[in-house]
Amino acid sequence: MKDRFGRPVKSIRVSVTEDCNLRCFYCHKEGEWHRHTKEMTSEEIERILKIARELDIRKVKFTGGEPLVRNDMVDIIRRASPIMDRDVSLTTNGTLLRKYAYELKDAGLMRVNISLDTLSREKYERITGLDLLKDAIEGVYAAVDAGLYPVKLNMVLLRGINDDEIEDMIRFSADSRSILQIIELEVPVEKEYTSFFRRYHVNPKFLEEHFEKIAERVEYNELHRRKRFIFQFNGKRAEVEIVRPMHNSEFCKYCTRIRLTSDGKLKPCLLRNDNLVDILTPMRNGASEKELKKLFVEAIMRREPYWK
């Protein structure tokens, strides 16, 4: 199904919880800037995914908060995998992944994104509030060993904190057989001139320009049409993607995703909270499949590019 701007909606990003075992200072919890206490059950998530599938949405990524703090995450994956047959993935901070990687793979999880902004124990604690770098790195190797491929490492680029670690992160990703995603710090336009954003924001365009010069080849990720650079680094294959969302009309033009908040609201855009569509409340009040599908269509029709 396409939105009013002709963009097909092919995937859904489902936040299963706001809870997290880390306290990253820059986190916006998938755009969930409001607090709530109710979460969808695994059965409710399954039902919403079945409606999404009727609209030919066949990819799902589970996020949080930290999804693995839910004790039923393996069950959620098991319910989702027969429905979302093209891709079932998970974004996690990796600190609990060593425990669950193999169970998740057996349940039908295909791949993972692991948030890892630094390889420095001191910086990791500064960013996340906790001394759990060792657990996160063990999670990376567990994911690779379990066959959750590709394993992608999400590195949010932060001025004055980790912008001197790019080579180290490329080396680690090549050694661990993972793909490094260097991600631009993102905020809504109204927060662009805050002291926080000005202090930590780095435009990664200079990295794109550098990698274009040294890459053996450049591929394009269908989502947001972002570039993936493939090259040799210290004799090993390295793959690096640059995620550059700020003031990037291409990023929005090729967006094929809709979101679902952990309290059951369809969210057409990460950076907006004024156009949500509540699907969970009608579901709990006995809405029919036809009525729920209509709500899904309404949310898709509310999608519009944030950066034009």
C-alpha positions in Angstrom: 0.0 0.0 0.0 1.2 3.5 -0.8 0.8 6.7 1.1 -0.4 10.0 -0.5 3.2 10.7 -1.7 3.5 7.4 -3.6 5.8 5.8 -1.0 5.0 2.1 -0.5 4.8 1.0 3.1 6.7 -2.3 3.3 7.7 -2.6 7.0 6.6 -1.9 10.5 8.8 -1.0 13.4 7.2 -2.1 16.7 8.3 -0.7 20.0 7.4 -3.4 22.6 8.4 -1.5 25.7 9.6 1.9 27.0 11.7 0.1 29.7 15.4 -0.2 29.3 18.3 -1.5 31.4 20.5 1.4 30.1 20.1 5.2 30.4 21.6 6.6 27.2 21.6 10.4 27.5 20.6 11.0 23.9 17.8 8.4 23.6 14.4 9.3 22.4 12.9 5.8 22.7 11.7 5.5 19.0 10.1 8.9 19.3 8.0 7.9 22.3 8.4 11.2 24.2 5.2 10.6 26.2 5.1 8.4 29.2 2.7 5.5 29.6 2.2 2.4 31.6 0.2 0.0 29.4 2.0 -2.2 26.9 0.7 -4.5 24.2 0.5 -8.2 25.0 2.2 -10.7 22.6 -1.3 -11.7 21.4 -2.2 -8.1 20.6 1.1 -7.5 18.7 0.4 -10.7 16.7 -3.1 -9.5 15.8 -1.8 -6.1 14.6 0.9 -7.7 12.6 -1.7 -9.9 10.9 -3.6 -6.8 9.9 -0.3 -5.3 8.6 0.2 -8.4 6.5 -3.2 -7.9 4.9 -1.8 -4.6 3.6 1.3 -6.4 2.2 3.6 -5.2 5.0 5.8 -8.2 5.4 8.8 -6.9 7.4 9.0 -6.2 11.1 11.7 -4.7 13.4 11.1 -4.9 17.1 12.5 -2.1 19.2 12.1 -0.4 22.6 13.3 0.8 25.1 15.2 -2.5 25.2 13.1 -5.3 23.8 14.9 -8.0 25.7 13.8 -6.7 29.1 10.4 -8.3 28.2 10.3 -11.9 29.4 8.1 -12.8 26.5 10.3 -11.5 23.7 11.0 -15.0 22.3 7.3 -15.7 22.2 6.7 -12.4 20.4 9.3 -13.4 17.7 7.8 -16.9 17.4 4.3 -15.4 16.8 5.7 -12.8 14.3 7.9 -15.0 12.2 5.1 -16.9 10.3 3.4 -13.6 9.5 6.3 -11.3 8.5 8.0 -13.8 6.1 10.4 -11.3 4.5 12.2 -10.0 7.5 11.9 -10.3 11.3 14.6 -8.2 13.0 15.4 -6.7 16.4 17.2 -3.6 17.6 18.8 -4.1 21.0 21.6 -2.7 23.1 23.1 -6.2 23.1 23.7 -6.5 26.9 21.2 -9.3 27.3 21.8 -10.8 23.8 24.3 -13.5 24.9 21.5 -15.1 27.0 18.8 -15.0 24.2 20.5 -15.1 20.8 20.1 -18.8 20.1 16.5 -18.9 21.4 15.6 -15.9 19.3 17.2 -17.5 16.2 15.2 -20.7 16.8 12.0 -18.7 17.2 12.5 -17.1 13.8 14.5 -14.0 14.3 16.5 -13.3 11.2 18.9 -10.4 12.1 19.8 -7.8 14.7 20.9 -4.3 15.1 23.0 -3.7 18.2 23.5 -0.2 19.6 27.3 0.2 20.2 28.6 3.8 20.3 32.0 3.1 21.6 34.6 0.5 22.5 35.9 2.5 25.5 34.6 1.3 28.8 34.8 4.8 30.3 32.9 6.3 27.4 30.3 3.5 27.4 29.5 4.2 31.0 29.3 8.0 30.2 26.9 7.4 27.4 24.7 4.7 28.9 25.1 5.3 32.6 26.2 1.7 33.3 29.4 -0.3 33.0 28.1 -3.0 30.6 30.4 -2.7 27.6 31.7 -6.2 28.1 28.1 -7.6 28.0 27.3 -5.7 24.8 30.4 -6.9 23.0 29.6 -10.5 24.1 26.2 -9.9 22.7 27.7 -9.0 19.3 29.7 -12.2 19.1 26.7 -14.3 20.3 24.6 -12.9 17.6 27.2 -13.6 14.9 27.6 -17.2 16.3 23.9 -17.8 16.3 23.6 -16.8 12.7 21.6 -13.6 13.1 23.0 -12.2 9.9 23.6 -9.5 9.1 24.6 -8.2 12.5 24.6 -4.4 12.3 26.3 -2.1 14.8 24.5 1.2 15.4 27.0 3.9 16.3 25.4 7.3 16.9 28.1 9.8 16.1 28.6 12.2 19.1 30.9 15.2 18.9 33.6 15.2 21.5 32.8 11.7 22.7 33.2 9.0 20.0 34.0 10.9 16.8 37.6 9.9 17.3 36.8 6.2 17.3 35.6 5.7 13.7 38.6 3.6 12.6 38.4 1.5 15.8 34.8 0.8 15.2 35.4 -0.2 11.6 38.2 -2.5 12.7 35.9 -4.1 15.3 33.1 -4.5 12.8 35.4 -6.2 10.3 36.9 -8.5 13.0 33.5 -9.5 14.3 32.0 -9.9 10.8 29.3 -7.2 11.4 28.3 -4.1 9.4 28.9 -0.7 11.0 26.1 1.9 10.7 27.3 5.4 11.6 24.2 7.3 12.5 23.7 11.1 12.6 22.3 12.4 15.9 18.7 13.3 15.0 16.2 15.7 16.7 12.9 17.3 15.5 13.4 20.7 13.8 12.2 22.6 16.9 15.1 21.2 18.9 17.8 21.8 16.2 19.1 25.0 17.9 19.2 23.6 21.4 22.6 23.6 23.3 22.3 19.8 23.5 22.1 19.3 19.7 24.8 21.9 18.9 27.2 20.4 21.4 26.9 16.8 20.2 25.8 16.9 16.6 28.3 15.9 13.8 27.2 15.9 10.2 28.6 12.6 8.7 28.6 13.9 5.1 32.4 14.2 5.3 32.5 10.4 6.0 30.4 9.6 2.9 32.8 11.7 0.8 35.8 9.9 2.3 34.4 6.4 1.9 33.4 7.1 -1.7 37.0 7.6 -2.5 38.3 4.3 -0.9 35.3 2.0 -1.4 35.7 -1.0 -3.8 32.0 -0.6 -4.4 28.9 1.3 -3.2 25.6 -0.3 -2.6 22.3 1.2 -1.7 20.0 0.1 1.1 16.4 0.3 -0.1 15.2 1.9 3.1 16.0 5.6 2.9 18.4 4.8 -0.1 21.3 5.1 2.2 24.8 4.2 1.0 26.8 1.1 2.1 30.5 1.3 1.4 32.4 -2.0 1.0 36.2 -1.9 1.2 39.3 -3.7 2.6 40.4 -2.6 6.0 43.6 -4.1 7.4 43.2 -7.1 5.1 39.5 -7.8 6.1 36.3 -6.9 4.4 34.6 -3.9 6.0 31.1 -2.7 5.4 29.9 0.7 6.6 26.6 2.4 6.1 26.0 6.1 6.8 22.6 7.1 8.1 22.2 10.8 7.6 18.6 11.9 8.4 18.8 15.6 9.3 17.6 17.9 6.5 17.9 15.0 4.1 14.9 14.8 1.7 16.2 11.6 0.2 16.0 10.0 3.6 12.2 10.8 3.8 11.6 10.2 0.1 12.6 6.6 0.3 11.1 5.8 3.7 9.0 2.7 3.5 8.3 2.2 7.2 5.5 2.9 9.7 5.8 2.6 13.5 3.8 1.2 16.3 4.4 2.6 19.8 4.5 0.2 22.8 1.0 1.5 24.0 -0.5 0.6 20.6 -0.5 3.8 18.6 0.4 3.7 14.9 3.0 6.4 14.3 3.4 7.6 10.7 6.7 9.4 11.4 9.5 9.1 14.0 9.8 12.8 14.5 6.1 13.6 14.9 3.6 12.9 17.7 0.7 15.0 16.5 -0.7 12.4 14.0 -0.8 9.1 15.8 -3.6 6.6 15.3 -4.7 4.6 18.4 -5.3 1.0 17.3 -5.0 -0.7 20.7 -7.9 1.0 22.5 -10.4 0.1 19.7 -9.0 -3.4 19.7 -9.5 -3.8 23.4 -13.0 -2.4 23.0 -14.0 -5.1 20.5 -13.4 -3.5 17.1 -13.7 -5.7 14.1 -10.9 -6.7 11.8 -12.4 -4.4 9.2 -12.5 -1.4 11.6 -8.9 -2.1 12.7 -7.7 -2.3 9.1 -9.4 1.0 8.4 -7.4 2.6 11.2 -4.2 1.2 9.7 -5.0 2.7 6.3 -5.7 6.0 8.0 -2.3 6.0 9.6 -0.6 5.3 6.3 -2.5 8.1 4.7 -1.2 10.4 7.4 2.4 9.7 6.4 4.2 12.7 4.9 7.9 13.5 4.4 9.3 15.3 7.5 12.3 16.7 5.6 11.0 18.0 2.3 
